[in-house]
Amino acid sequence: MEISKDLKDELITELTKVFPSSETSTVDKFHKLQGADTETFSFSFNTNNHTIPLILRVYRRNSNRAKIEFSILSALKSRGISVPSPYLWKKNSETLSRSFLIMEQIPGKLLSDYIFHSNSDKLKMEGITMFIREMVHIHNYDWRNELNNSFSFNILDIKSNPYVYVYNLISFPKRMTSLHNINDLKPLIDWLDDNKVKTENLSLLHGDYHMNNVIITPQKKLVVIDWADIKLGDFRHDLAFAIVATSSAGTDVQETFVDLYQTYSDLQVTNIEYFLILSILHNLLRCYSALLNPQITGETEITKKMFLTTYRSYTTYLAKIVKNITGLRLPILEEALS
């Protein structure tokens, strides 16, 4: 996406509604951050002899995620959860014909950089421990009395059907796999169906919890970003997703993450292997959509390239853990990676 003069003028118009200015304002220092589905940029808004560092997130066409993420961040921020302050969102940009969100830019670095670029084992373990403790803090948040009043969650009846959370996550990939004859995924979905695990409690889930979505400030405070996938569900889903995202970089963290989670939550983590597979199911479906039929999940050439280049190690790891845990192969995906 090009940062054109028209886009800059549009941003200035919208920002001066939030930060009233007595002089001419400008925007500059645009820098694209990692991302494909949602294009994210850091930039500066200069007004009244003051520079305000900001983040611009531009979503897919016809997406309502800008509105959703703005509402979520506003609700979380007002209740003391460590998230960036959202400033404005726009449903349809005149310049881009896409929705966008502008929010606070948090000073610091990605937690992944802090941990994996450090030569100190002590600092690495400190960062990992903070990461898991923050996850436990999110999962322990009392959404019943606090957040649900300002954000309508889909509250599943796990007392009547303790398998409903898992069933809901499987249902869409199962339908798409059958509709589009994705033979590679059918045995995997059967495995998930046959081995369904009960959910005993509903927790507030981030939905995309990994170290590239956590910023550590110079004061060593963690700020969690990218809340567009927030939901209520089984805490093991967030934990498993974090394990896969981190382990795919080359270091197996499953035992460490599980031990730390049990220590700080006082919960016993069971059936984590099942949730490792469940947590990657949607991204596996996206891989096959990119390879076979973009219409399945709305993939583009950009996301296809992402899975085979930027996230190649991650995609390779998905095939690896499927084989290790279930004994199943994913021939089409393996062929594409080779």
C-alpha positions, -999 to +999 in steps of 0.1 A: +000+000+000+013+034-010+014+063+015+002+089-009-003+126-004-041+121-005-038+095+023-016+119+044-042+146+040-070+123+050-051+112+081-044+148+091-081+157+087-091+128+110-063+133+135-071+170+140-105+159+153-088+140+181-058+163+186-072+199+179-045+220+164-039+258+163-014+254+135-007+234+103-002+198+111+018+172+092+024+134+091+057+118+083+082+090+092+059+062+079+074+028+084+057-005+074+057-031+101+054-069+096+020-080+085-001-091+055-038-094+062-037-061+081-011-036+068+004-018+098+025+013+098+042+034+124+042+072+118+044+106+134+017+133+137+033+167+141+011+194+156+015+224+179+053+220+181+047+184+194+053+150+178+028+122+185+040+087+176+011+066+162+002+033+146-020+030+115-037-003+108-054-008+074-077-038+071-090-059+042-118-045+020-152-049+035-138-057+069-154-045+101-123-053+122-113-017+126-145-010+145-142-042+164-106-036+175-114+000+184-143-011+206-122-039+222-092-016+230-115+010+245-132-015+268-099-031+278-081+002+284-109+015+306-106-016+328-069-013+333-056-040+309-023-031+294-032-022+258-025+007+234-049+036+236-072+037+205-077+072+190-100+068+160-113+044+133-129+050+100-152+025+081-143+036+046-112+056+038-119+079+008-083+073-003-081+035+002-116+022+001-107+002+032-112+007+069-084+018+092-076+023+129-052+047+145-039+041+180-011+049+204+025+038+194+040+020+224+077+028+231+098-003+233+105-034+213+087-066+204+091-092+231+104-117+205+133-094+198+139-088+235+141-125+242+157-140+211+182-113+204+196-114+240+228-132+248+217-135+285+198-167+294+186-149+325+170-121+304+155-147+281+139-166+309+127-133+325+110-123+292+094-157+288+081-157+324+066-123+319+050-134+287+033-164+304+023-144+335+006-118+312-013-146+295-025-159+328-035-124+339-057-120+307-072-155+313-080-147+349-098-114+341-134-114+353-152-109+320-186-118+335-188-087+358-166-063+338-160-067+301-193-084+290-213-053+299-195-033+272-187-060+247-212-087+238-193-120+238-207-152+224-211-171+257-211-208+250-231-232+272-203-256+282-224-270+311-249-285+286-222-294+261-186-293+273-174-300+237-192-270+221-160-248+220-140-274+202-169-282+180-173-246+169-137-243+160-138-275+139-171-268+121-160-242+096-128-259+085-148-292+083-174-276+060-148-260+038-127-291+036-157-311+024-170-284+001-136-279-017-124-315-015-092-307+005-082-343+009-051-335+029-071-320+057-100-345+060-081-371+081-068-343+104-103-330+110-116-365+116-088-369+142-099-337+159-135-348+158-128-382+172-106-370+200-126-339+212-116-325+246-140-310+271-139-273+281-146-268+318-143-230+322-145-201+298-116-176+299-110-143+282-087-152+252-066-129+232-070-152+202-036-144+186-012-145+215+024-146+205+055-126+212+052-104+181+019-092+196+035-082+229+057-051+233+081-047+263+086-010+273+119+004+286+104+001+321+099-037+314+061-034+313+043-056+287+017-042+264-004-066+244-015-055+209-037-069+180-069-078+199-091-083+168-096-120+176-106-117+213-131-143+224-142-165+253-129-200+252-106-227+266-074-212+280-054-240+264-061-226+230-041-194+237-014-214+254-011-238+225-011-211+199+018-193+218+037-226+220+034-232+182+043-196+173+074-196+195+086-232+188+083-227+150+112-202+153+135-232+162+133-235+200+109-261+216+092-242+244+063-266+251+075-279+284+087-245+296+054-227+287+033-254+303+053-255+335+052-218+338+015-216+331+007-242+357+029-224+383+012-190+378-023-202+372-026-230+398-042-250+370-033-284+356-027-282+318-039-314+302-044-325+266-021-297+253-011-318+222-048-318+211-049-280+214-016-276+195-034-292+165-067-273+172-048-240+174-032-244+140-063-256+121-075-223+108-040-213+096-036-247+079-069-241+061-055-207+050-024-224+037-045-247+015-067-218+004-035-200-007-023-231-026-055-244-041-084-219-040-080-184-027-118-181-023-119-206+006-107-181+032-102-150+009-064-154+005-044-132-018-011-135-037+004-116-008-007-141+019+003-170-004+038-156-006+038-150+031+032-187+040+059-198+016+085-172+023+083-150+054+065-176+074+080-206+057+095-220+090+062-216+107+043-234+078+069-261+078+065-265+116+027-269+112+032-300+089+059-313+114+037-312+145+007-327+127+029-357+118+045-359+152+012-357+172-013-374+149+009-395+126-008-379+096+010-364+066+001-333+046+014-342+011+001-311-008+016-287+018+049-306+020+052-306-018+046-268-019+072-263+008+098-284-010 
